[in-house]
Amino acid sequence: MYKNEYTMNKKFITEYVLGILCKKIFIFGILLIIMAIITFVLNGTKSYLEVEACFLIVLFMTFGPMIMIKNFVDNSERLNNGKIEKTIVNFDNNIVMDEGRAHLEFEYNQIKKIKETKNFIVLMLSNSSAILVFKDGFVNGNKEEFLEFIKNKIK
């Protein structure tokens, strides 16, 4: 019924990691930094533990996503003989996803949430896994029809 094709690249991977996977980490990190600053101001200059905590949080928020992006690329290349293969996602009675030699099948009831980034419709299966649908990658159907279709399927 709907067919979507795309080839991941570092820009798309970065968009997914920063926009979906790390969003809660960034929000939580910012809240921790605000709390540390407030604690530092209220305590005066007696301790620099809060400053050190802010530094560690910023390091984690910087290098954590970079490591995730690298792991994403490495895993994809490892599965596909050193390169990133085209992903083909078919939506019919169930969802069939092929990327190189990797073949996965999902049922619509596994989708917990629908999110969007600039280039993707993200069908969340859990907090850390998703089916990516490239907005400009429809071979059969189009983005608007697909969104209506998928929303009806997961109700």
MDTraj code that builds the backbone (N, CA, C; nanometers):
import mdtraj as md
import numpy as np

residues = "MET TYR LYS ASN GLU TYR THR MET ASN LYS LYS PHE ILE THR GLU TYR VAL LEU GLY ILE LEU CYS LYS LYS ILE PHE ILE PHE GLY ILE LEU LEU ILE ILE MET ALA ILE ILE THR PHE VAL LEU ASN GLY THR LYS SER TYR LEU GLU VAL GLU ALA CYS PHE LEU ILE VAL LEU PHE MET THR PHE GLY PRO MET ILE MET ILE LYS ASN PHE VAL ASP ASN SER GLU ARG LEU ASN ASN GLY LYS ILE GLU LYS THR ILE VAL ASN PHE ASP ASN ASN ILE VAL MET ASP GLU GLY ARG ALA HIS LEU GLU PHE GLU TYR ASN GLN ILE LYS LYS ILE LYS GLU THR LYS ASN PHE ILE VAL LEU MET LEU SER ASN SER SER ALA ILE LEU VAL PHE LYS ASP GLY PHE VAL ASN GLY ASN LYS GLU GLU PHE LEU GLU PHE ILE LYS ASN LYS ILE LYS".split()
xyz = np.array([
    [0.0814, -0.1189, 0.0000],
    [0.0000, 0.0000, 0.0000],
    [0.0863, 0.1260, 0.0000],
    [0.1772, 0.1410, 0.1009],
    [0.2725, 0.2519, 0.1035],
    [0.4122, 0.1941, 0.1016],
    [0.4981, 0.2580, 0.0235],
    [0.6374, 0.2147, 0.0156],
    [0.7254, 0.3375, 0.0297],
    [0.8287, 0.3251, 0.1159],
    [0.9174, 0.4365, 0.1442],
    [1.0612, 0.3893, 0.1314],
    [1.1439, 0.4687, 0.0649],
    [1.2848, 0.4332, 0.0447],
    [1.3740, 0.5514, 0.0793],
    [1.4882, 0.5211, 0.1400],
    [1.5870, 0.6243, 0.1698],
    [1.7199, 0.5583, 0.2032],
    [1.8251, 0.6361, 0.1948],
    [1.9566, 0.5919, 0.2382],
    [2.0023, 0.6876, 0.3469],
    [2.0300, 0.6337, 0.4629],
    [2.0744, 0.7163, 0.5747],
    [2.2110, 0.7757, 0.5434],
    [2.2341, 0.8930, 0.5971],
    [2.3657, 0.9547, 0.5913],
    [2.3896, 1.0210, 0.7274],
    [2.5061, 1.0765, 0.7462],
    [2.5397, 1.1315, 0.8778],
    [2.4454, 1.2456, 0.9166],
    [2.4021, 1.3250, 0.8213],
    [2.3095, 1.4352, 0.8498],
    [2.1769, 1.3811, 0.9024],
    [2.1226, 1.2775, 0.8382],
    [1.9959, 1.2184, 0.8811],
    [2.0096, 1.1504, 1.0172],
    [2.1219, 1.0824, 1.0364],
    [2.1458, 1.0148, 1.1640],
    [2.1542, 1.1179, 1.2766],
    [2.2249, 1.2266, 1.2526],
    [2.2374, 1.3332, 1.3509],
    [2.1010, 1.3930, 1.3834],
    [2.0196, 1.4146, 1.2813],
    [1.8846, 1.4677, 1.3015],
    [1.8023, 1.3758, 1.3916],
    [1.8097, 1.2470, 1.3675],
    [1.7348, 1.1498, 1.4479],
    [1.7871, 1.1445, 1.5916],
    [1.9178, 1.1365, 1.6080],
    [1.9759, 1.1260, 1.7418],
    [1.9473, 1.2522, 1.8230],
    [1.9728, 1.3700, 1.7654],
    [1.9531, 1.4947, 1.8401],
    [1.8054, 1.5281, 1.8589],
    [1.7246, 1.5043, 1.7554],
    [1.5848, 1.5440, 1.7602],
    [1.4929, 1.4471, 1.8324],
    [1.5314, 1.3212, 1.8393],
    [1.4438, 1.2201, 1.8995],
    [1.5098, 1.1534, 2.0206],
    [1.6223, 1.0888, 2.0002],
    [1.6824, 1.0083, 2.1057],
    [1.7378, 1.0909, 2.2221],
    [1.7942, 1.2083, 2.1941],
    [1.8600, 1.2857, 2.2999],
    [1.7762, 1.4021, 2.3520],
    [1.6590, 1.4200, 2.3020],
    [1.5778, 1.5358, 2.3420],
    [1.5522, 1.5382, 2.4930],
    [1.5129, 1.4255, 2.5510],
    [1.4871, 1.4198, 2.6949],
    [1.6150, 1.4394, 2.7751],
    [1.7260, 1.3880, 2.7240],
    [1.8549, 1.4048, 2.7913],
    [1.8913, 1.5528, 2.7971],
    [1.8708, 1.6258, 2.6865],
    [1.9013, 1.7693, 2.6845],
    [1.8137, 1.8456, 2.7837],
    [1.6850, 1.8144, 2.7853],
    [1.5930, 1.8838, 2.8766],
    [1.6325, 1.8562, 3.0214],
    [1.6579, 1.7295, 3.0528],
    [1.6979, 1.6916, 3.1888],
    [1.8301, 1.7583, 3.2261],
    [1.9253, 1.7610, 3.1343],
    [2.0555, 1.8242, 3.1595],
    [2.0425, 1.9728, 3.1874],
    [1.9593, 2.0402, 3.1097],
    [1.9386, 2.1835, 3.1311],
    [1.8746, 2.2087, 3.2679],
    [1.7768, 2.1260, 3.3050],
    [1.7149, 2.1398, 3.4370],
    [1.8169, 2.1185, 3.5490],
    [1.9037, 2.0196, 3.5327],
    [2.0080, 1.9959, 3.6340],
    [2.1042, 2.1137, 3.6440],
    [2.1395, 2.1716, 3.5295],
    [2.2294, 2.2877, 3.5307],
    [2.1623, 2.4051, 3.6029],
    [2.0346, 2.4285, 3.5743],
    [1.9622, 2.5375, 3.6408],
    [1.9583, 2.5143, 3.7921],
    [1.9297, 2.3904, 3.8320],
    [1.9270, 2.3591, 3.9757],
    [2.0649, 2.3783, 4.0388],
    [2.1700, 2.3391, 3.9684],
    [2.3063, 2.3557, 4.0213],
    [2.3417, 2.5033, 4.0345],
    [2.3021, 2.5843, 3.9388],
    [2.3305, 2.7287, 3.9458],
    [2.2558, 2.7917, 4.0628],
    [2.1292, 2.7544, 4.0786],
    [2.0507, 2.8075, 4.1905],
    [2.1144, 2.7669, 4.3238],
    [2.1555, 2.6418, 4.3357],
    [2.2205, 2.5942, 4.4582],
    [2.3512, 2.6689, 4.4822],
    [2.4274, 2.6912, 4.3775],
    [2.5546, 2.7636, 4.3889],
    [2.5314, 2.9060, 4.4382],
    [2.4317, 2.9743, 4.3824],
    [2.4009, 3.1122, 4.4223],
    [2.3538, 3.1172, 4.5668],
    [2.2670, 3.0230, 4.6042],
    [2.2140, 3.0226, 4.7410],
    [2.3219, 2.9891, 4.8446],
    [2.4160, 2.9038, 4.8090],
    [2.5234, 2.8654, 4.9016],
    [2.6399, 2.9632, 4.9003],
    [2.6409, 3.0545, 4.8080],
    [2.7547, 3.1460, 4.7967],
    [2.8715, 3.0740, 4.7336],
    [2.9897, 3.1190, 4.7615],
    [3.1093, 3.0599, 4.7005],
    [3.1780, 2.9598, 4.7930],
    [3.1021, 2.8973, 4.8814],
    [3.1596, 2.8017, 4.9757],
    [3.2080, 2.6739, 4.9068],
    [3.1396, 2.6350, 4.8001],
    [3.1735, 2.5088, 4.7332],
    [3.1599, 2.5255, 4.5828],
    [3.2512, 2.4622, 4.5126],
    [3.2442, 2.4670, 4.3665],
    [3.1951, 2.3347, 4.3089],
    [3.1349, 2.2524, 4.3925],
    [3.0809, 2.1239, 4.3496],
    [2.9758, 2.1431, 4.2401],
    [2.8930, 2.2473, 4.2535],
    [2.7889, 2.2741, 4.1536],
    [2.8497, 2.3099, 4.0187],
    [2.9588, 2.3859, 4.0204],
    [3.0271, 2.4240, 3.8958],
    [3.0840, 2.2992, 3.8286],
    [3.1428, 2.2135, 3.9070],
    [3.1975, 2.0884, 3.8534],
    [3.0858, 2.0008, 3.7967],
    [2.9718, 1.9966, 3.8660],
    [2.8573, 1.9184, 3.8164],
    [2.8088, 1.9748, 3.6829],
    [2.7999, 2.1069, 3.6715],
    [2.7578, 2.1689, 3.5447],
    [2.8536, 2.1318, 3.4317],
    [2.9831, 2.1357, 3.4637],
    [3.0838, 2.1008, 3.3637],
    [3.0650, 1.9566, 3.3165],
    [3.0433, 1.8645, 3.4100],
    [3.0229, 1.7237, 3.3739],
    [2.8947, 1.7039, 3.2926],
    [2.7893, 1.7750, 3.3289],
    [2.6627, 1.7643, 3.2545],
    [2.6810, 1.8134, 3.1117],
    [2.7504, 1.9268, 3.0949],
    [2.7754, 1.9799, 2.9603],
    [2.8600, 1.8816, 2.8796],
    [2.9607, 1.8224, 2.9424],
    [3.0424, 1.7211, 2.8727],
    [2.9564, 1.6042, 2.8271],
    [2.8718, 1.5549, 2.9166],
    [2.7836, 1.4427, 2.8831],
    [2.6877, 1.4796, 2.7697],
    [2.6313, 1.6014, 2.7768],
    [2.5359, 1.6451, 2.6743],
    [2.6053, 1.6688, 2.5390],
    [2.7351, 1.6918, 2.5404],
    [2.8105, 1.7126, 2.4167],
    [2.8579, 1.5803, 2.3579],
    [2.9248, 1.5014, 2.4404],
    [2.9872, 1.3801, 2.3885],
    [2.8915, 1.2612, 2.3799],
    [2.7866, 1.2583, 2.4616],
    [2.6888, 1.1498, 2.4551],
    [2.6270, 1.1355, 2.3157],
    [2.5707, 1.2442, 2.2602],
    [2.5144, 1.2344, 2.1249],
    [2.6186, 1.2001, 2.0189],
    [2.7409, 1.2533, 2.0344],
    [2.8453, 1.2214, 1.9361],
    [2.8754, 1.0718, 1.9359],
    [2.8788, 1.0118, 2.0535],
    [2.9043, 0.8676, 2.0645],
    [2.7867, 0.7890, 2.0052],
    [2.6640, 0.8343, 2.0326],
    [2.5458, 0.7664, 1.9781],
    [2.5466, 0.7690, 1.8251],
    [2.5816, 0.8837, 1.7668],
    [2.5866, 0.8967, 1.6203],
    [2.6916, 0.8015, 1.5640],
    [2.8092, 0.8000, 1.6265],
    [2.9160, 0.7107, 1.5791],
    [2.8733, 0.5643, 1.5887],
    [2.8094, 0.5258, 1.7001],
    [2.7626, 0.3882, 1.7159],
    [2.6569, 0.3528, 1.6118],
    [2.5681, 0.4451, 1.5832],
    [2.4636, 0.4235, 1.4816],
    [2.5281, 0.3939, 1.3465],
    [2.6239, 0.4765, 1.3066],
    [2.6937, 0.4570, 1.1784],
    [2.7703, 0.3252, 1.1795],
    [2.8455, 0.3007, 1.2866],
    [2.9256, 0.1777, 1.2954],
    [2.8383, 0.0525, 1.2876],
    [2.7264, 0.0509, 1.3611],
    [2.6377, -0.0661, 1.3593],
    [2.5776, -0.0885, 1.2218],
    [2.5354, 0.0181, 1.1572],
    [2.4765, 0.0054, 1.0246],
    [2.5795, -0.0478, 0.9246],
    [2.7013, 0.0045, 0.9316],
    [2.8066, -0.0418, 0.8411],
    [2.8458, -0.1867, 0.8709],
    [2.8492, -0.2232, 0.9988],
    [2.8856, -0.3597, 1.0366],
    [2.7834, -0.4601, 0.9838],
    [2.6556, -0.4235, 0.9893],
    [2.5498, -0.5117, 0.9405],
    [2.5508, -0.5257, 0.7889],
    [2.6064, -0.4269, 0.7196],
    [2.5963, -0.4233, 0.5736],
    [2.7317, -0.4174, 0.5042],
    [2.8274, -0.4934, 0.5529],
    [2.9557, -0.5081, 0.4853],
    [3.0317, -0.3762, 0.4651],
    [3.0294, -0.2901, 0.5634],
    [3.1098, -0.1693, 0.5570],
    [3.0456, -0.0487, 0.4915],
    [2.9190, -0.0569, 0.4565],
    [2.8532, 0.0607, 0.3980],
    [2.7104, 0.0707, 0.4495],
    [2.6523, 0.1866, 0.4299],
    [2.5137, 0.2072, 0.4710],
    [2.4254, 0.1810, 0.3497],
    [2.3375, 0.0832, 0.3619],
    [2.2510, 0.0411, 0.2517],
    [2.1192, 0.1193, 0.2496],
    [2.0533, 0.1144, 0.1374],
    [1.9213, 0.1743, 0.1235],
    [1.8228, 0.1011, 0.2141],
    [1.7352, 0.1776, 0.2777],
    [1.6296, 0.1211, 0.3604],
    [1.4998, 0.1281, 0.2824],
    [1.4277, 0.0169, 0.2777],
    [1.2976, 0.0097, 0.2110],
    [1.1959, -0.0339, 0.3147],
    [1.0907, 0.0470, 0.3318],
    [0.9872, 0.0167, 0.4298],
    [0.8544, 0.0051, 0.3561],
    [0.7907, -0.1110, 0.3684],
    [0.6601, -0.1356, 0.3065],
    [0.5535, -0.1438, 0.4150],
    [0.4427, -0.0756, 0.3911],
    [0.3305, -0.0744, 0.4852],
    [0.2112, -0.1375, 0.4152],
    [0.1692, -0.2528, 0.4654],
    [0.0522, -0.3202, 0.4105],
    [-0.0219, -0.3834, 0.5285],
    [-0.0342, -0.5159, 0.5312],
    [-0.0966, -0.5823, 0.6465],
    [-0.0111, -0.5664, 0.7717],
    [0.1193, -0.5562, 0.7531],
    [0.2133, -0.5266, 0.8598],
    [0.3231, -0.4379, 0.8004],
    [0.4235, -0.4091, 0.8780],
    [0.5333, -0.3227, 0.8335],
    [0.6545, -0.4111, 0.8080],
    [0.7080, -0.4032, 0.6884],
    [0.8257, -0.4813, 0.6514],
    [0.9374, -0.3833, 0.6169],
    [1.0507, -0.4019, 0.6851],
    [1.1637, -0.3109, 0.6691],
    [1.2860, -0.3901, 0.6256],
    [1.3456, -0.3479, 0.5150],
    [1.4663, -0.4132, 0.4645],
    [1.5770, -0.3092, 0.4508],
    [1.6933, -0.3431, 0.5058],
    [1.8112, -0.2585, 0.4901],
    [1.9269, -0.3515, 0.4578],
    [1.9656, -0.3539, 0.3320],
    [2.0683, -0.4484, 0.2913],
    [2.0204, -0.5899, 0.3171],
    [2.0953, -0.6638, 0.3977],
    [2.0573, -0.8015, 0.4307],
    [1.9679, -0.8117, 0.5540],
    [1.9520, -0.7019, 0.6245],
    [1.8679, -0.7033, 0.7451],
    [1.7209, -0.6946, 0.7048],
    [1.6395, -0.7822, 0.7624],
    [1.4962, -0.7876, 0.7331],
    [1.4206, -0.7890, 0.8650],
    [1.3306, -0.6913, 0.8838],
    [1.2528, -0.6823, 1.0065],
    [1.1050, -0.6682, 0.9725],
    [1.0208, -0.7256, 1.0569],
    [0.8764, -0.7115, 1.0401],
    [0.8149, -0.6663, 1.1713],
    [0.7187, -0.5749, 1.1601],
    [0.6518, -0.5188, 1.2769],
    [0.5027, -0.5191, 1.2541],
    [0.4288, -0.5201, 1.3638],
    [0.2841, -0.5032, 1.3574],
    [0.2523, -0.3599, 1.3971],
    [0.1426, -0.3090, 1.3477],
    [0.1068, -0.1700, 1.3740],
    [0.0863, -0.1423, 1.5230],
    [0.0407, -0.2422, 1.5976],
    [0.0171, -0.2189, 1.7404],
    [0.1472, -0.2019, 1.8198],
    [0.2625, -0.2236, 1.7578],
    [0.3907, -0.2010, 1.8240],
    [0.4275, -0.0528, 1.8271],
    [0.3628, 0.0268, 1.7443],
    [0.3914, 0.1704, 1.7386],
    [0.3251, 0.2390, 1.8575],
    [0.4048, 0.3044, 1.9382],
    [0.3556, 0.3702, 2.0597],
    [0.3248, 0.5177, 2.0386],
    [0.3989, 0.5818, 1.9477],
    [0.3871, 0.7254, 1.9289],
    [0.4368, 0.7621, 1.7900],
    [0.3867, 0.8732, 1.7374],
    [0.4351, 0.9274, 1.6100],
    [0.4991, 1.0628, 1.6389],
    [0.6226, 1.0789, 1.5949],
    [0.6927, 1.2069, 1.6081],
    [0.7403, 1.2478, 1.4690],
    [0.7784, 1.3731, 1.4568],
    [0.8314, 1.4207, 1.3294],
    [0.9570, 1.5024, 1.3520],
    [1.0480, 1.4915, 1.2561],
    [1.1640, 1.5787, 1.2485],
    [1.1536, 1.6497, 1.1139],
    [1.2540, 1.7239, 1.0795],
    [1.2525, 1.7960, 0.9516],
    [1.2328, 1.7003, 0.8337],
    [1.3026, 1.5875, 0.8351],
    [1.3013, 1.4948, 0.7215],
    [1.2282, 1.3635, 0.7452],
    [1.1908, 1.3333, 0.8692],
    [1.1356, 1.2015, 0.8982],
    [1.0041, 1.2054, 0.9741],
    [0.9222, 1.1062, 0.9451],
    [0.8110, 1.0683, 1.0309],
    [0.8677, 0.9529, 1.1133],
    [0.8660, 0.9659, 1.2445],
    [0.9309, 0.8691, 1.3318],
    [0.8224, 0.7900, 1.4040],
    [0.8170, 0.6617, 1.3764],
    [0.7198, 0.5721, 1.4397],
    [0.7892, 0.5074, 1.5589],
    [0.7614, 0.5594, 1.6773],
    [0.8309, 0.5162, 1.7981],
    [0.7786, 0.3798, 1.8444],
    [0.8704, 0.2849, 1.8592],
    [0.8382, 0.1530, 1.9129],
    [0.8663, 0.1498, 2.0626],
    [0.9652, 0.2269, 2.1051],
    [1.0009, 0.2434, 2.2456],
    [1.0766, 0.3752, 2.2556],
    [1.1311, 0.4043, 2.3735],
    [1.2077, 0.5285, 2.3876],
    [1.3365, 0.5289, 2.3072],
    [1.3855, 0.4103, 2.2719],
    [1.5147, 0.4037, 2.2046],
    [1.5116, 0.3342, 2.0690],
    [1.3932, 0.2975, 2.0199],
    [1.3879, 0.2360, 1.8870],
    [1.2676, 0.2877, 1.8105],
    [1.2862, 0.2955, 1.6788],
    [1.1819, 0.3539, 1.5954],
    [1.1962, 0.3042, 1.4514],
    [1.0883, 0.3213, 1.3787],
    [1.0886, 0.3007, 1.2342],
    [1.0899, 0.4397, 1.1735],
    [1.1909, 0.4674, 1.0927],
    [1.2020, 0.5983, 1.0291],
    [1.1393, 0.5933, 0.8905],
    [1.0580, 0.6938, 0.8615],
    [0.9933, 0.7062, 0.7308],
    [1.0362, 0.8406, 0.6743],
    [1.1090, 0.8378, 0.5640],
    [1.1611, 0.9597, 0.5014],
    [1.0470, 1.0337, 0.4332],
    [1.0261, 1.1590, 0.4712],
    [0.9123, 1.2359, 0.4198],
    [0.9127, 1.2481, 0.2677],
    [1.0314, 1.2591, 0.2075],
    [1.0411, 1.2718, 0.0619],
    [1.0728, 1.1395, -0.0063],
    [1.0579, 1.0278, 0.0660],
    [1.0984, 0.8985, 0.0112],
    [0.9857, 0.8071, -0.0318],
    [0.8649, 0.8614, -0.0479],
    [0.7531, 0.7742, -0.0834],
    [0.7577, 0.7354, -0.2308],
    [0.7596, 0.6047, -0.2541],
    [0.7525, 0.5484, -0.3889],
    [0.6057, 0.5242, -0.4224],
    [0.5316, 0.4738, -0.3242],
    [0.3857, 0.4578, -0.3343],
    [0.3237, 0.5447, -0.2261],
    [0.2309, 0.6311, -0.2630],
    [0.1647, 0.7193, -0.1677],
    [0.2434, 0.8471, -0.1468],
    [0.1960, 0.9284, -0.0511],
    [0.2657, 1.0514, -0.0167],
    [0.2565, 1.0752, 0.1333],
    [0.3288, 1.1742, 0.1804],
    [0.3414, 1.2019, 0.3234],
    [0.2067, 1.2270, 0.3907],
    [0.1241, 1.3091, 0.3303],
    [-0.0040, 1.3453, 0.3915],
    [-0.0966, 1.2243, 0.4039],
    [-0.1102, 1.1480, 0.2952],
    [-0.1947, 1.0278, 0.2979],
    [-0.1404, 0.9266, 0.3994],
    [-0.0077, 0.9132, 0.4020],
    [0.0537, 0.8166, 0.4923],
    [0.0263, 0.8525, 0.6381],
    [0.0410, 0.9798, 0.6729],
    [0.0161, 1.0219, 0.8113],
    [-0.1263, 0.9881, 0.8541],
    [-0.2218, 1.0114, 0.7662],
    [-0.3617, 0.9772, 0.7971],
    [-0.3761, 0.8256, 0.8134],
    [-0.3159, 0.7503, 0.7230],
    [-0.3194, 0.6043, 0.7260],
    [-0.2605, 0.5502, 0.8561],
    [-0.1421, 0.5976, 0.8928],
    [-0.0726, 0.5423, 1.0095],
    [-0.1438, 0.5813, 1.1397],
    [-0.1985, 0.7003, 1.1448],
    [-0.2730, 0.7419, 1.2642],
    [-0.3954, 0.6532, 1.2837],
    [-0.4629, 0.6184, 1.1743],
    [-0.5785, 0.5274, 1.1836],
    [-0.5369, 0.3873, 1.2237],
    [-0.4220, 0.3422, 1.1785],
    [-0.3742, 0.2066, 1.2071],
    [-0.3378, 0.1863, 1.3536],
    [-0.2892, 0.2899, 1.4186],
    [-0.2393, 0.2704, 1.5549],
    [-0.3400, 0.3055, 1.6623],
    [-0.4582, 0.3500, 1.6252],
    [-0.5606, 0.3842, 1.7265],
    [-0.6069, 0.2618, 1.8013],
])
top = md.Topology()
chain = top.add_chain()
for i, resn in enumerate(residues, 1):
    res = top.add_residue(resn, chain, resSeq=i)
    for name in ("N", "CA", "C"):
        top.add_atom(name, md.element.get_by_symbol(name[0]), res)
traj = md.Trajectory(xyz[None], top)
